[in-house]
């Protein structure tokens, strides 16, 4: 059996209506879909993973939940995804596009939290401090390829230089919560969740309860975060 690749187990959810804006980047057009709070105190920018889009359940759940709590959510689609390509480019290329989009995310003069799931979490970790983010949210951070713990990406997470929250499924083959090294980051476990936060049918929690764990953990962390 072949090892899973990033995002293969991610289920999608219907995306609520948002305001889509095209943003030119050196690698082609990116797209930002806004879900705005009425009186925003911050922006949470979220990138998708290497094999899925902004329809991932956790991203959609945050886009639905957070605007009601004063946080506008911007879901960022990388140029490769907007162009309909099936394979993500190299990490450096993802970083270039994310940096090009950032001025649009920060244009309102609000504090911006850099975030994403899987490959998008890695982009946020690598670039957040240099872009002036006030924090980093890493959903399903791919600590290592499945079955290859020696190929750790911990340095990306440990080197953010910013307040960081990791939200990780308890069964994630890309790194279970207990595998993460000690550091200054916060870590919220999603019990029984895999890389896409899906849970087994026999698990004592439902998919909806799992999404509630994610949105509550992120919301509470944002409340504590120094927004400056």
RAJO-V340391 format. One record per residue. N is the residue number from 1. RES is the residue in one small letter. PHI is phi in degrees with one decimal (999 if undefined). PSI is psi in whole degrees, -180 to 180 (none if undefined). NEAR is the number of other ideal C-beta (glycine too) atoms within 8 Angstrom. Layout:
n->(N N)
res->(RES RES)
phi->(PHI PHI)
psi->(PSI PSI)
near->(NEAR NEAR)
This chain:
n->(1 2 3 4 5 6 7 8 9 10 11 12 13 14 15 16 17 18 19 20 21 22 23 24 25 26 27 28 29 30 31 32 33 34 35 36 37 38 39 40 41 42 43 44 45 46 47 48 49 50 51 52 53 54 55 56 57 58 59 60 61 62 63 64 65 66 67 68 69 70 71 72 73 74 75 76 77 78 79 80 81 82 83 84 85 86 87 88 89 90 91 92 93 94 95 96 97 98 99 100 101 102 103 104 105 106 107 108 109 110 111 112 113 114 115 116 117 118 119 120 121 122 123 124 125 126 127 128 129 130 131 132 133 134 135 136 137 138 139 140 141 142 143 144 145 146 147 148 149 150 151 152 153 154 155 156 157 158 159 160 161 162 163 164 165 166 167 168 169 170 171 172 173 174 175 176 177 178 179 180 181 182 183 184 185 186 187 188 189 190 191 192 193 194 195 196 197 198 199 200 201 202 203 204 205 206 207 208 209 210 211 212 213 214 215 216 217 218 219 220 221 222 223 224 225 226 227 228)
res->(x x x x x x x x x x x x x x x x x x x x x x x x x x x x x x x x x x x x x x x x x x x x x x x x x x x x x x x x x x x x x x x x x x x x x x x x x x x x x x x x x x x x x x x x x x x x x x x x x x x x x x x x x x x x x x x x x x x x x x x x x x x x x x x x x x x x x x x x x x x x x x x x x x x x x x x x x x x x x x x x x x x x x x x x x x x x x x x x x x x x x x x x x x x x x x x x x x x x x x x x x x x x x x x x x x x x x x x x x x x x x x x x x x x x)
phi->(999 -72.9 -66.5 -66.2 -103.0 -53.5 79.3 -64.2 -105.9 -86.3 -97.6 -102.2 -139.2 -59.7 -86.6 -65.5 -68.2 -136.1 -100.4 -92.8 -128.9 -85.4 -127.0 -66.7 -136.6 -59.5 -102.4 115.4 -75.3 -97.4 -137.3 -113.7 -108.2 -95.9 -127.1 -94.8 -78.0 -66.2 -127.4 -70.9 -109.6 -164.7 -120.1 -108.8 -96.6 -126.2 -99.4 -89.7 -92.2 -83.1 -133.7 -146.7 -112.1 -75.8 -84.3 -55.7 -57.2 -68.7 -65.2 -63.7 -60.9 -69.0 -64.0 -78.8 -85.4 -76.6 -56.5 -69.7 -115.2 84.8 -120.7 -75.1 -113.9 -117.5 -92.1 -106.5 -99.1 -68.3 -54.8 -62.3 -74.6 -60.7 -78.1 84.0 -75.4 -96.6 -119.7 -73.4 -78.7 -65.2 -52.2 -61.6 -67.5 -61.7 -63.0 -60.2 -65.7 -61.0 -63.3 -68.6 -78.6 -52.6 -55.9 -67.5 -70.7 -95.8 -65.8 -80.3 77.5 -94.3 -60.6 -120.4 -97.1 -86.8 -153.1 169.4 -114.3 54.3 -59.1 -66.0 -66.9 -64.1 -58.5 -62.0 -64.5 -72.2 -111.5 -54.8 -62.4 -65.4 -91.1 88.1 -63.8 -95.7 -177.3 -130.9 -112.4 -113.7 -93.5 51.2 -61.7 -80.7 -59.7 -160.1 -63.1 -55.6 75.6 -127.1 -62.2 -70.8 -97.1 -74.0 -109.2 -59.3 -62.9 -64.9 -71.3 -72.3 -100.7 -65.4 70.0 -137.3 -55.7 -135.1 -116.4 -103.1 -115.6 -131.6 -69.8 -65.4 -114.1 -66.2 -69.3 -88.7 140.4 -79.3 -51.8 -70.3 -82.9 -72.9 -70.3 -65.3 -172.4 -83.5 -73.6 -91.2 -135.4 -111.6 -87.9 -104.0 -55.7 71.3 -78.8 -96.0 -64.2 -98.8 65.1 -76.1 -119.9 -62.4 -60.0 -87.5 -66.5 -77.8 -129.0 -96.4 -61.4 -66.0 -65.5 -63.8 -63.1 -65.0 -59.5 -65.7 -65.6 -68.8 -62.7 -67.8 -61.6 -66.5 -65.1 -63.7 -64.1 -83.9 -70.1 -68.0 -92.1 -150.0)
psi->(132 147 145 150 163 133 3 -24 19 127 150 168 155 132 126 165 128 -179 109 132 130 135 118 141 167 -22 14 -180 131 171 133 124 119 139 99 139 152 -43 77 142 -10 166 134 113 127 125 156 -179 -170 -12 12 170 -161 1 2 141 -40 -39 -43 -42 -41 -38 -31 -39 -41 -34 -31 -9 22 15 116 141 131 113 121 122 125 154 -37 -35 -42 -37 -5 12 153 -16 130 149 -174 154 -40 -36 -39 -41 -41 -45 -42 -43 -37 -31 -28 -44 -33 -36 -32 1 -22 -6 13 155 140 129 127 131 177 174 142 -117 -33 -32 -39 -42 -46 -41 -41 -31 -16 -51 -44 -25 -7 21 154 -4 172 132 119 105 127 53 125 85 -34 160 151 130 6 62 -20 -16 59 143 23 -30 -31 -42 -45 -18 17 -33 15 159 130 135 127 130 114 135 142 -20 18 118 -13 8 108 156 -40 -13 -15 137 157 146 -172 -6 155 151 124 122 138 100 133 0 146 -160 -30 12 19 148 151 155 -32 1 150 8 154 169 -40 -39 -35 -44 -35 -38 -43 -51 -36 -43 -44 -43 -42 -39 -42 -34 -34 -19 130 110 97 none)
near->(2 3 7 9 7 12 14 8 9 14 8 9 9 5 11 8 3 10 6 8 9 8 11 7 12 5 9 10 10 16 11 14 14 11 13 8 12 5 5 13 9 15 15 16 14 18 15 18 14 9 9 13 8 12 10 17 13 14 14 15 12 14 16 9 10 17 15 6 9 9 13 15 13 13 14 17 12 13 11 11 11 12 8 5 6 3 5 9 7 5 9 6 9 14 11 11 15 14 10 12 14 12 7 9 12 12 6 7 4 10 9 15 15 13 14 18 16 18 17 15 17 15 14 18 15 9 13 14 9 6 11 7 12 13 12 15 17 17 15 17 15 14 12 13 8 8 6 7 8 5 7 8 11 9 7 10 16 9 7 12 5 10 10 14 15 12 14 16 14 11 8 12 9 13 12 9 9 4 8 12 5 2 7 4 11 8 10 13 8 13 10 12 14 11 16 15 14 10 12 5 3 3 8 3 9 6 8 6 8 16 12 8 12 16 12 8 11 15 11 8 12 13 6 5 11 5 7 4)
